[in-house]
């Protein structure tokens, strides 16, 4: 994009008309200039049970959407309102151009102006209309109803007929809290689809301009290889765990159990919201969706249950462009010069003096996708006079994502669920695991929208630049953009151009277990490795993460437990998956202590000592604390904090030096293994950890919960768990050099354990961050947070009789 011009509009205090003008330029009329469609005449019930979970029941799709939209608005108005501003490209108008979002999300935290241009480009009116056209009429009704339900709550607040003045409605009078239209929900859906592709490089796409002297600065501090190593969002560890057990594990013919556990954002627009949606005779489904999404994305109905993990497959790719030497906005394909398509965009920006400007940029698109200027991350990848790079996101042309979820919400068997997944090829950037009622099999698939890049195409379309790029990131395909033969290939009978066929993507049906902890597909079950797939789908034969190894340890132990029923195994799953064991401590602690504790003291060289002078550190107490530690990260455990500090430093030792046995694909669950006790960096890592604890003023045996906690309703709630690197399956990661969890953290979010019997579905759930947006910012909504901290699984009231007898039941009837 290229900044062109600005022009000035009157002062903020007199600019409501100017906002309308700006919206007209942007192609979005303000909500107060629109009329909503009338509500259906039939009543809508919103029944809230324990922990404030809404069970919405209606007689029309639109009515179901109204109930869900109002429920989400009641619990997360400020987050939703902020998100709708973001996806409509209006952050600069309300919050200023240079400011950044206050919470994290799948699109990171770039400056507002960059976000505005990005969403103006990729959530445009044309993109909205294209998405809407591809949805079934019932889903479009649900979406329209969701917007209407959200608006009912906003209008009631602004009219003063709802309770105001508390933290839940702190934003009610803010100018950026507005009513919305269905187009706002479609924009939100578009944004979710792009989380595994374009949103990696918001700033570099939004600021790309021809032959720029200064490449656009990245929106984060990561190197290019590190940035590309994060599949979604802007932090390592954003992902999920999933385990599914079939009849060989449950000991019950036709019995199965599913455990789903996204460790995801605790705040912001991509936060999960738990609900139950019922349209009698057509849909009865419960689980979670992102805020602003009106369908269940992870959950269960009376016949199927499913969950997701972030996939290791690449959903985007790069193209090495050769530019026309006479014009850097033209590029050569098969020797012919083609013009880039210039898209003019305008963003309204509120200045410090209250005036509003319109800032213009131009987005440049090629046949392969928009130009991305990565020159600030790597000079060879900048937009020069002769070379440029284009990026293509497979999900920018994938309108099937939420249609797929809508169909899954109504699926009646595991076979139907699988058929839908293969027909739609829609999953955007996730693996899927699922079970079905009366079905002893369990399903895993990384089947969805994946670039049509075979390894043969990658090899034949390599350029010198793409070979250098592969050294930074072997997963992302970079192909020769000067040859039309290097465009992504389209499978026979494909539902979308440039995609792989379903039978070229990994899937597995088994009767013991399938599991994924964000590693690649290849070890879904160690007894049946999945091999022979294109490298764009993820690496085969590569070391698992420590969390992945712990997940398979748990799965193997549970599968071999000798259970005789799905219910019995489900009870074991609930206990085992929240043990919060550190895999790295279980595997490596004895050897590391042997290497570090023999002398009782360790000398730190000046360059490693906190005092910057050679220091002798007494490690005897640290060795005792770690020896006594149970290797668990429950709130009361003493030693978990010290282990984190120690292991963080151990990881700085290259694997080839640290381990006596390096990784072997033939022994993936037990290698790397063995610690090189002779390496002097090992004891120095412990000494440095001791110094760090002292510098913070933390006792070496401080209980974890004194530092890892969340504030809710004025209370400090101690939490268990840890981060990926230490091998915790139970994830709690503040990710800001701090142990306090809040709305900028990630960790366990929605947890579900589901099984079936003759009555139908049985589910136990937890929602770690609660329903209300204020629950983890010291405001209202503590009940589900406290429940999670106590590991007190909720027996989910799915059937009508269970809802009716819930002691916390509160009924609300919505009428026109």
C-alpha positions in Angstrom: 0.0 0.0 0.0 1.1 3.6 -0.6 0.1 6.6 1.4 -1.2 9.3 -0.9 -3.3 12.2 0.6 -5.3 13.4 3.5 -8.0 15.9 3.8 -9.5 17.5 7.0 -13.0 17.2 8.4 -14.5 19.3 11.2 -13.8 18.9 14.9 -14.7 15.7 16.8 -17.3 17.4 18.9 -19.2 18.4 15.7 -18.4 15.4 13.5 -21.3 13.0 13.6 -22.1 14.1 10.1 -18.5 13.7 9.3 -18.6 10.1 10.6 -21.4 9.5 8.2 -19.4 11.0 5.4 -16.4 8.9 6.2 -18.6 5.8 6.4 -20.0 6.5 3.0 -16.4 6.8 1.6 -15.6 3.5 3.4 -18.7 1.8 2.0 -20.3 1.2 5.4 -23.3 3.3 6.6 -23.3 4.0 10.3 -25.8 1.9 12.3 -27.9 4.9 13.3 -28.5 5.6 9.5 -29.9 2.1 9.0 -33.1 0.3 9.9 -33.1 -3.3 11.2 -35.5 -5.9 9.9 -38.4 -6.6 12.2 -38.1 -9.4 14.8 -40.1 -12.6 14.4 -43.3 -12.7 16.4 -42.5 -16.0 18.2 -41.0 -15.7 21.7 -37.3 -16.6 22.3 -36.2 -18.2 25.5 -32.7 -17.5 27.0 -32.3 -19.8 30.1 -29.1 -19.4 32.0 -27.8 -22.3 34.2 -24.8 -22.7 36.4 -21.9 -20.3 35.6 -24.2 -18.2 33.5 -24.3 -20.5 30.5 -27.1 -19.4 28.1 -29.4 -22.1 26.6 -31.2 -20.3 23.7 -34.4 -21.9 22.4 -36.4 -20.4 19.5 -38.8 -21.5 16.8 -37.0 -19.8 13.9 -33.4 -19.4 12.8 -33.7 -15.7 13.1 -35.1 -16.0 16.6 -32.2 -18.3 17.6 -29.7 -15.7 16.3 -31.5 -13.0 18.2 -31.2 -14.9 21.5 -27.5 -15.7 20.9 -26.6 -12.2 19.8 -28.3 -10.7 22.9 -26.6 -13.3 25.3 -23.1 -12.5 23.9 -23.7 -8.8 24.1 -24.9 -9.1 27.7 -21.6 -10.8 28.7 -19.1 -9.2 26.4 -20.4 -6.0 25.0 -17.2 -3.9 25.2 -15.1 -6.6 23.6 -17.6 -7.2 20.8 -18.1 -3.5 20.1 -14.3 -3.0 19.9 -14.1 -6.0 17.5 -16.8 -4.7 15.2 -14.9 -1.4 15.0 -11.8 -3.3 14.1 -13.3 -5.5 11.4 -15.0 -2.5 9.8 -11.7 -0.7 9.5 -12.6 2.2 11.9 -10.1 1.9 14.8 -8.3 5.0 13.8 -11.5 7.0 13.8 -12.3 6.1 17.4 -8.9 5.3 19.0 -6.3 7.1 16.9 -4.0 5.9 14.2 -0.9 5.1 16.2 -2.6 3.3 19.1 -2.8 -0.5 19.2 -5.5 -3.0 20.4 -5.3 -3.5 24.2 -5.8 -7.3 24.0 -4.1 -9.9 21.8 -5.8 -11.9 19.0 -5.1 -13.9 15.9 -4.2 -10.7 14.1 -1.8 -9.5 16.7 -1.5 -6.0 17.9 -0.5 -3.8 14.9 -1.1 -0.1 14.9 -4.7 0.8 14.3 -4.0 2.5 11.0 -2.5 -0.7 9.5 -5.4 -2.8 10.9 -7.9 -0.4 9.3 -6.3 -0.6 5.9 -6.0 -4.4 6.2 -9.6 -5.0 7.0 -10.8 -2.4 4.5 -9.0 -4.5 1.9 -9.9 -8.0 3.0 -13.3 -7.6 4.7 -14.7 -5.3 2.0 -18.3 -5.0 0.9 -17.5 -7.2 -2.0 -15.9 -9.9 0.2 -19.0 -9.7 2.5 -21.4 -10.2 -0.4 -19.4 -13.1 -1.8 -19.4 -14.8 1.6 -23.1 -14.2 2.1 -24.0 -15.7 -1.3 -22.4 -19.0 -0.4 -24.3 -19.6 2.9 -27.5 -21.5 3.2 -30.6 -19.3 3.7 -31.0 -20.6 7.3 -27.5 -19.6 8.3 -28.0 -16.1 6.8 -31.2 -15.8 8.9 -29.2 -16.9 12.0 -26.6 -14.2 11.2 -29.2 -11.5 10.7 -30.8 -12.5 13.9 -27.5 -12.4 15.8 -27.0 -8.7 14.7 -30.5 -7.9 15.8 -30.1 -9.5 19.2 -26.9 -7.7 19.7 -28.6 -4.4 18.8 -31.5 -5.1 21.2 -29.0 -5.1 24.1 -27.2 -2.0 22.9 -30.4 0.0 22.4 -31.7 -1.1 25.8 -28.5 0.2 27.4 -28.5 3.4 25.6 -32.1 4.0 26.4 -31.4 3.4 30.0 -33.8 0.4 30.4 -30.9 -1.9 31.3 -28.7 -1.8 34.4 -25.7 0.5 33.9 -22.8 1.9 35.7 -21.0 -1.4 36.6 -17.9 -2.9 35.0 -19.9 -5.0 32.6 -21.2 -2.0 30.8 -18.3 0.4 31.3 -18.3 1.2 27.6 -22.1 1.8 27.1 -21.8 5.5 26.4 -18.6 5.3 24.3 -19.0 6.6 20.7 -17.6 3.4 19.3 -20.4 1.3 20.8 -23.0 1.2 18.0 -25.7 -1.1 16.6 -24.5 -3.3 13.8 -25.8 -5.0 10.7 -25.4 -8.5 9.4 -22.4 -7.3 7.4 -20.5 -6.7 10.6 -21.0 -10.4 11.5 -19.8 -11.5 8.0 -16.7 -9.3 8.4 -16.0 -11.0 11.7 -16.3 -14.4 10.0 -13.9 -13.3 7.2 -11.4 -12.2 9.9 -11.5 -15.6 11.5 -10.7 -17.3 8.3 -7.6 -15.3 7.7 -6.0 -16.1 11.0 -3.7 -18.7 9.6 -2.5 -16.6 6.6 -2.6 -12.9 5.8 -2.8 -11.9 9.5 0.7 -13.0 10.0 1.8 -9.9 8.1 -0.8 -7.2 8.6 1.7 -4.3 8.6 3.8 -5.6 5.8 0.7 -6.0 3.5 -0.9 -2.7 4.6 2.2 -0.7 4.0 3.7 -2.3 0.9 4.5 0.2 -1.8 6.6 0.1 -5.0 10.4 0.2 -4.6 10.2 1.7 -1.2 13.4 3.1 0.2 12.4 2.0 3.7 10.5 -1.3 4.0 7.5 -1.2 6.4 8.4 -2.1 9.9 7.0 -5.4 11.2 4.3 -5.3 13.9 6.3 -7.5 16.2 9.9 -8.1 17.1 10.2 -11.6 15.8 12.6 -12.8 13.2 11.0 -14.0 10.0 11.7 -17.7 10.8 10.3 -17.2 14.3 7.2 -15.4 13.0 6.5 -18.2 10.5 7.0 -20.8 13.2 3.9 -19.5 15.0 0.9 -21.0 13.2 -1.7 -18.6 14.5 -1.5 -15.3 16.5 1.6 -13.7 17.8 2.8 -16.0 20.6 4.2 -19.5 20.8 1.8 -22.0 22.5 -1.4 -20.7 21.0 -3.1 -23.9 20.1 -4.9 -26.9 21.6 -4.8 -30.4 22.9 -7.3 -33.1 21.7 -7.6 -36.8 22.7 -10.2 -39.2 21.4 -10.6 -42.8 22.6 -12.5 -45.5 20.8 -14.0 -48.8 22.0 -10.6 -50.6 22.4 -9.8 -48.0 25.1 -13.3 -47.7 26.7 -13.9 -51.4 26.8 -17.4 -50.8 25.6 -18.6 -51.8 22.2 -19.6 -48.7 20.3 -18.3 -46.5 23.2 -16.0 -43.5 22.8 -14.7 -40.5 24.7 -13.5 -37.1 23.4 -11.4 -34.6 25.3 -11.0 -31.2 23.8 -8.9 -28.4 25.3 -8.1 -25.3 23.3 -5.4 -23.2 25.1 -6.4 -19.9 23.6 -6.9 -16.2 24.3 -8.4 -15.2 27.7 -9.5 -11.8 26.3 -10.0 -10.0 23.0 -12.2 -10.7 20.0 -11.1 -14.3 19.5 -12.1 -15.3 23.1 -14.4 -18.3 23.3 -18.1 -18.1 24.4 -20.0 -21.1 25.7 -23.7 -21.6 24.7 -26.4 -24.1 23.9 -28.5 -23.4 20.8 -31.9 -25.2 20.2 -34.3 -25.0 17.3 -36.6 -27.9 17.9 -36.4 -30.6 15.2 -33.5 -28.9 13.4 -30.6 -28.1 15.7 -29.7 -28.9 19.3 -26.0 -28.2 19.9 -23.7 -26.9 22.7 -20.2 -25.8 23.0 -18.2 -22.6 22.1 -17.7 -20.2 19.4 -15.6 -17.1 18.9 -17.2 -13.9 20.1 -19.3 -12.5 17.2 -19.8 -15.9 15.6 -23.4 -17.3 15.7 -22.6 -21.0 15.2 -20.9 -23.6 17.6 -17.3 -24.2 16.5 -16.2 -26.8 19.1 -18.8 -28.8 20.9 -21.4 -31.6 20.7 -25.0 -32.5 19.9 -26.8 -35.7 20.9 -25.0 -37.7 18.2 -21.5 -36.3 17.6 -18.8 -34.4 19.4 -15.7 -32.7 18.1 -12.8 -30.5 18.9 -9.9 -28.8 17.1 -6.2 -28.1 17.4 -4.2 -25.6 15.4 -2.7 -27.4 12.4 0.9 -27.5 11.4 -0.1 -27.3 7.7 0.5 -24.0 5.8 -2.6 -22.3 4.6 -0.7 -19.7 2.7 2.3 -19.4 0.3 4.6 -16.9 -1.3 5.4 -16.1 -4.9 8.8 -14.8 -6.1 7.8 -12.0 -8.6 10.1 -10.7 -11.4 9.1 -7.1 -12.0 8.9 -5.3 -15.3 12.2 -3.3 -15.4 10.3 -0.1 -16.5 7.5 -0.2 -13.9 7.7 -1.8 -10.4 3.9 -2.1 -10.4 4.0 -4.6 -13.3 5.4 -8.1 -13.2 6.4 -10.7 -15.7 4.5 -14.0 -16.3 5.7 -16.2 -19.1 7.6 -13.3 -20.5 4.6 -10.9 -20.6 4.2 -7.9 -18.5 1.0 -7.8 -16.3 -0.2 -4.8 -14.3 -0.8 -5.1 -10.6 -4.4 -4.3 -9.7 -4.4 -1.1 -7.6 -7.1 -0.9 -5.0 -7.6 2.6 -3.5 -8.6 2.7 0.1 -9.5 5.4 2.6 -9.4 5.4 6.4 -10.9 8.0 8.7 -8.4 9.1 11.4 -9.2 11.1 14.5 -6.4 13.5 15.4 -5.4 14.7 18.8 -7.1 18.0 18.3 -10.4 16.2 17.6 -10.4 16.7 13.8 -10.9 13.8 11.4 -8.8 13.2 8.3 -9.2 10.7 5.5 -5.9 8.9 4.8 -5.6 7.2 1.5 -3.4 4.2 0.5 -3.3 1.9 -2.4 -3.2 -1.9 -2.1 -1.5 -3.7 -4.9 -2.7 -7.2 -5.9 -1.3 -9.7 -8.4 -2.8 -12.8 -9.9 -1.2 -14.7 -7.0 -2.3 -12.4 -4.2 -1.4 -9.1 -2.6 2.2 -7.8 -2.5 3.8 -8.2 0.9 7.0 -6.3 1.7 9.1 -8.3 4.1 12.2 -6.2 3.6 12.5 -5.1 7.2 12.6 -8.8 8.3 14.9 -9.9 5.4 16.3 -7.5 2.8 16.0 -10.1 0.0 12.2 -10.2 0.5 11.6 -6.4 0.0 9.8 -4.7 -2.8 12.6 -3.4 -5.0 12.7 -2.1 -8.6 13.2 -5.6 -9.9 11.8 -8.0 -7.3 8.8 -8.3 -5.1 6.9 -11.0 -3.1 3.2 -11.8 -3.3 1.4 -13.8 -0.6 -1.7 -16.0 -1.2 -4.0 -17.1 1.6 -6.1 -20.1 0.7 -8.9 -19.0 3.1 -9.3 -15.6 1.4 -11.3 -17.5 -1.2 -12.9 -20.0 1.2 -16.5 -19.1 2.0 -17.4 -22.6 3.3 -15.9 -22.4 6.8 -19.1 -21.5 8.8 -21.4 -23.4 6.4 -19.3 -26.4 7.4 -19.8 -25.7 11.2 -23.5 -25.0 10.6 -23.8 -28.5 9.0 -21.7 -30.1 11.8 -24.0 -28.6 14.4 -26.8 -30.6 12.9 -24.9 -33.8 12.1 -26.5 -37.1 13.2 -23.6 -39.6 13.0 -19.9 -39.8 12.8 -20.1 -40.9 9.2 -22.2 -37.8 8.3 -19.7 -35.6 10.2 -16.9 -37.1 8.1 -18.8 -36.8 4.9 -19.5 -33.1 5.6 -15.8 -32.5 6.2 -14.8 -34.1 3.0 -17.5 -32.4 0.9 -16.8 -28.9 2.2 -13.0 -29.1 2.4 -13.5 -25.9 4.5 -11.5 -26.2 7.8 -9.3 -23.1 7.7 -6.3 -23.8 9.9 -7.2 -26.6 12.3 -7.0 -30.3 12.8 -10.3 -32.1 13.7 -11.0 -35.0 16.1 -14.5 -36.4 16.5 -16.6 -39.2 18.0 -20.1 -40.4 17.3 -23.0 -41.9 19.3 -22.9 -45.7 19.3 -19.7 -45.7 17.2 -16.6 -47.3 18.6 -14.3 -45.5 16.1 -12.5 -42.1 16.6 -11.7 -39.7 13.8 -8.7 -37.5 13.1 -8.3 -35.3 10.0 -6.3 -32.4 8.8 -8.8 -32.2 5.9 -9.7 -28.7 4.8 -8.6 -25.8 2.7 -4.9 -26.4 1.9 -2.8 -24.9 -1.0 -2.5 -27.2 -4.0 1.3 -27.4 -3.7 2.8 -30.9 -4.2 6.4 -31.5 -3.5 7.0 -31.9 -7.2 5.5 -28.5 -7.9 7.6 -27.0 -5.2 10.8 -28.5 -6.6 10.0 -27.6 -10.2 9.1 -24.0 -9.3 12.1 -23.3 -7.0 14.1 -20.1 -7.5 17.3 -19.0 -5.9 15.2 -16.8 -3.5 12.8 -19.6 -2.7 15.7 -21.9 -1.9 17.1 -19.3 0.5 13.7 -18.8 2.0 13.4 -22.6 2.6 16.4 -22.4 4.9 14.4 -19.9 7.1 11.1 -21.7 6.8 10.9 -25.1 5.1 7.1 -25.3 5.5 5.9 -22.3 3.5 6.0 -22.8 -0.2 7.6 -20.0 -2.2 7.1 -20.6 -5.9 8.3 -18.9 -9.1 5.8 -16.1 -9.9 7.3 -15.6 -13.4 5.7 -18.8 -14.7 2.0 -19.5 -14.9 2.8 -23.2 -14.5 3.8 -22.4 -10.9 0.3 -21.4 -9.8 -1.2 -23.6 -7.2 -2.7 -26.8 -8.7 -6.4 -27.6 -8.5 -7.4 -31.1 -7.7 -10.0 -32.9 -9.8 -13.6 -32.1 -8.7 -12.2 -29.5 -6.3 -14.7 -27.2 -4.5 -12.1 -24.4 -4.7 -9.4 -23.5 -7.2 -5.8 -24.1 -6.0 -6.6 -26.7 -3.3 -5.5 -30.2 -2.5 -8.0 -33.1 -2.8 -9.4 -34.7 0.4 -7.6 -38.0 -0.4 -4.3 -36.1 -0.4 -4.7 -34.9 3.1 -4.1 -36.9 6.3 -6.9 -38.7 8.2 -7.3 -41.6 10.5 -10.0 -43.8 11.9 -9.0 -46.0 14.8 -10.5 -47.8 17.8 -7.9 -47.1 20.4 -7.0 -43.4 20.3 -6.0 -40.4 18.2 -4.3 -37.3 19.6 -2.9 -34.0 18.5 -1.1 -31.4 20.5 -0.2 -29.0 17.6 2.5 -31.2 16.2 2.1 -32.4 12.7 -0.3 -35.1 11.6 2.3 -37.9 11.3 2.1 -39.2 14.9 -1.7 -38.9 15.4 -1.3 -42.5 16.7 2.3 -43.8 17.1 1.1 -47.3 16.1 0.1 -46.0 12.7 2.3 -43.1 11.5 0.8 -41.1 8.7 3.4 -40.6 6.0 3.8 -39.7 2.3 2.0 -36.4 2.3 3.0 -33.1 0.7 5.3 -31.0 2.9 2.9 -28.1 2.8 0.8 -30.2 5.2 3.5 -30.3 7.9 6.7 -32.1 8.6 6.9 -35.9 8.9 9.6 -37.4 11.1 10.2 -34.3 13.2 10.6 -34.1 17.0 7.4 -33.6 18.9 7.0 -30.7 21.4 7.4 -31.6 25.0 3.7 -31.0 25.4 3.1 -33.3 22.5 5.1 -36.1 24.2 3.2 -35.6 27.4 -0.1 -35.8 25.6 0.8 -39.1 24.0 2.0 -40.3 27.4 -1.4 -39.5 28.9 -3.2 -41.0 25.9 -1.3 -44.2 26.0 -1.7 -44.6 29.8 -5.5 -44.0 29.5 -5.9 -46.3 26.5 -4.2 -49.1 28.4 -6.1 -48.5 31.7 -8.4 -51.5 31.2 -11.6 -49.6 31.5 -14.9 -51.3 30.9 -17.1 -48.3 30.0 -17.1 -44.9 28.3 -18.2 -43.3 31.5 -15.4 -44.9 33.5 -12.8 -43.7 31.0 -14.3 -40.2 30.9 -13.8 -40.0 34.7 -10.2 -40.9 34.3 -9.7 -38.4 31.5 -11.1 -35.6 33.6 -8.6 -36.3 36.3 -5.5 -37.1 34.2 -5.7 -34.2 31.8 -5.6 -31.6 34.7 -2.7 -33.2 36.6 -0.4 -30.4 35.4 2.7 -32.6 35.3 5.9 -31.2 33.7 7.1 -33.7 31.1 10.5 -32.1 31.1 10.9 -32.5 34.9 9.7 -36.1 34.8 12.2 -37.0 32.1 15.2 -34.8 32.8 15.2 -33.5 36.4 17.2 -36.3 38.0 20.0 -36.1 35.4 20.0 -32.3 35.5 20.3 -32.3 39.3 23.0 -34.8 39.3 24.9 -32.5 36.9 24.3 -29.4 39.0 24.2 -30.3 42.7 27.3 -32.4 43.3 29.5 -29.6 44.7 26.8 -27.5 46.3 28.0 -24.3 44.7 28.4 -23.1 41.1 30.7 -20.4 39.8 29.0 -18.0 37.3 31.3 -16.1 34.9 30.9 -12.4 34.9 29.0 -12.3 31.6 26.3 -14.6 33.1 26.1 -13.2 36.7 23.4 -10.7 37.6 26.1 -8.6 39.3 28.2 -8.6 36.1 31.1 -9.9 38.2 32.3 -13.5 38.7 30.0 -15.0 41.3 29.8 -18.2 43.4 26.2 -19.3 43.9 25.1 -21.6 46.6 22.7 -24.1 44.9 22.1 -26.5 47.8 18.7 -25.1 48.8 17.6 -25.1 45.1 18.6 -28.7 44.7 16.6 -29.6 47.8 13.5 -27.8 46.6 13.6 -29.4 43.2 14.3 -32.9 44.7 11.3 -32.5 46.9 9.1 -31.1 44.1 6.4 -33.5 42.7 7.0 -32.3 39.2 3.5 -30.9 39.1 2.3 -27.4 38.7 -0.7 -27.3 41.0 -1.3 -24.0 42.9 0.3 -25.3 46.1 3.3 -27.0 44.6 6.7 -25.7 45.6 9.4 -25.9 43.0 7.5 -25.3 39.8 8.6 -21.6 39.6 12.2 -22.6 40.1 12.0 -25.3 37.5 10.6 -22.8 35.0 13.6 -20.5 35.5 16.0 -23.5 35.4 14.6 -25.1 32.3 14.3 -21.8 30.4 18.1 -21.5 30.7 18.7 -25.2 30.0 16.9 -24.8 26.6 19.5 -22.2 25.6 22.0 -25.1 25.3 21.9 -26.5 21.7 20.1 -29.8 21.6 23.2 -31.5 20.1 25.2 -30.5 23.2 22.5 -31.0 25.8 21.2 -34.5 25.0 23.3 -37.7 24.9 20.7 -39.2 22.5 19.3 -36.8 19.9 15.9 -37.1 18.2 15.2 -40.3 16.2 12.0 -40.7 14.1 12.1 -44.4 15.0 11.8 -43.5 18.7 9.7 -40.3 18.6 8.2 -40.6 22.1 11.4 -41.2 23.9 14.0 -39.0 22.1 15.8 -36.7 22.5 16.9 -38.2 25.8 19.8 -38.3 28.3 21.5 -35.3 29.6 25.2 -34.5 29.0 26.1 -34.0 32.6 29.6 -32.8 31.7 28.4 -29.7 30.0 29.3 -26.8 32.4 26.3 -24.8 31.1 23.9 -27.1 32.9 25.0 -26.2 36.5 25.4 -22.6 35.5 21.7 -22.6 34.3 20.6 -23.6 37.8 22.8 -21.0 39.4 21.5 -18.3 37.1 17.9 -19.4 38.0 18.7 -19.1 41.7 20.0 -15.6 41.1 16.8 -14.6 39.1 14.6 -15.8 41.9 16.6 -13.7 44.4 16.4 -10.7 42.1 12.6 -11.0 42.0 12.4 -11.4 45.7 10.8 -14.9 45.4 11.7 -17.7 47.8 13.0 -20.7 46.0 10.1 -22.8 47.4 7.4 -20.2 46.7 4.1 -22.0 46.0 3.1 -21.6 42.3 -0.3 -20.1 43.2 1.2 -17.2 44.9 2.5 -16.0 41.5 0.2 -17.8 39.0 -3.3 -16.5 39.6 -6.1 -14.5 38.1 -8.0 -11.6 39.8 -11.7 -12.0 39.7 -14.4 -10.1 41.6 -11.8 -8.7 44.0 -10.3 -12.1 44.7 -6.9 -13.6 43.8 -7.7 -17.1 42.4 -4.6 -19.4 42.3 -4.2 -21.4 39.2 -2.4 -24.6 38.1 -0.5 -25.3 34.8 2.4 -23.9 32.9 3.8 -23.1 29.4 4.6 -25.4 26.5 8.3 -25.4 26.8 8.3 -27.1 30.2 6.0 -29.8 28.8 2.8 -29.0 30.6 -0.4 -30.5 29.1 -2.3 -28.1 31.4 -1.5 -24.7 29.9 -1.5 -21.4 31.7 0.9 -18.9 30.1 0.8 -15.1 30.8 3.5 -14.7 28.1 4.6 -11.3 29.3 7.4 -12.2 31.7 4.7 -12.4 34.4 2.8 -15.2 36.0 -0.4 -13.3 36.5 -3.2 -14.4 34.2 -5.6 -11.9 32.7 -7.1 -10.8 29.4 -3.8 -10.6 27.6 -2.8 -14.2 28.6 -3.4 -17.5 26.9 -4.1 -20.9 28.5 -6.7 -23.6 28.9 -10.0 -22.0 27.9 -12.9 -24.3 27.1 -12.5 -27.9 28.2 -14.9 -30.7 27.4 -15.1 -34.4 28.1 -17.9 -36.0 26.1 -19.3 -39.6 25.8 -22.6 -41.2 24.8 -24.9 -43.8 26.2 -28.4 -45.0 25.4 -29.8 -41.7 26.7 -27.6 -39.8 24.3 -24.8 -37.3 25.1 -23.1 -36.7 28.4 -20.7 -33.8 28.7 -18.5 -32.3 31.4 -17.2 -28.8 30.7 -15.1 -26.1 32.2 -14.6 -22.5 30.9 -11.4 -21.3 32.5 -11.9 -17.6 31.7 -15.6 -17.5 32.3 -18.4 -16.1 30.1 -18.2 -12.5 31.1 -15.4 -10.4 29.6 -14.8 -8.9 33.1 -14.2 -12.3 34.8 -10.4 -12.2 34.4 -10.0 -8.4 34.9 -11.1 -8.4 38.5 -14.8 -7.7 37.6 -18.0 -9.8 37.7 -18.2 -13.4 36.5 -15.9 -15.3 38.9 -18.0 -18.5 39.3 -16.7 -20.4 36.3 -13.1 -19.1 36.9 -13.3 -20.5 40.5 -14.8 -23.7 39.2 -11.9 -24.2 36.8 -9.3 -23.4 39.5 -10.9 -26.1 41.7 -11.0 -28.6 38.8 -14.7 -29.0 39.5 -16.0 -30.3 36.2 -19.5 -29.1 35.4 -22.1 -31.7 34.4 -23.5 -29.9 31.4 -27.3 -29.7 31.4 -28.1 -30.6 27.8 -31.5 -32.2 28.0 -34.6 -30.2 28.8 -35.2 -31.9 32.1 -31.6 -31.2 33.2 -32.0 -27.5 32.4 -35.3 -27.3 34.2 -33.9 -28.7 37.5 -30.6 -26.7 37.4 -30.5 -24.9 40.8 -29.1 -21.8 39.2 -31.7 -21.6 36.4 -32.8 -18.1 35.4 -35.3 -17.7 32.6 -35.6 -14.7 30.2 -38.2 -14.4 27.4 -37.4 -12.1 24.5 -40.4 -10.7 22.6 -40.7 -8.2 19.7 
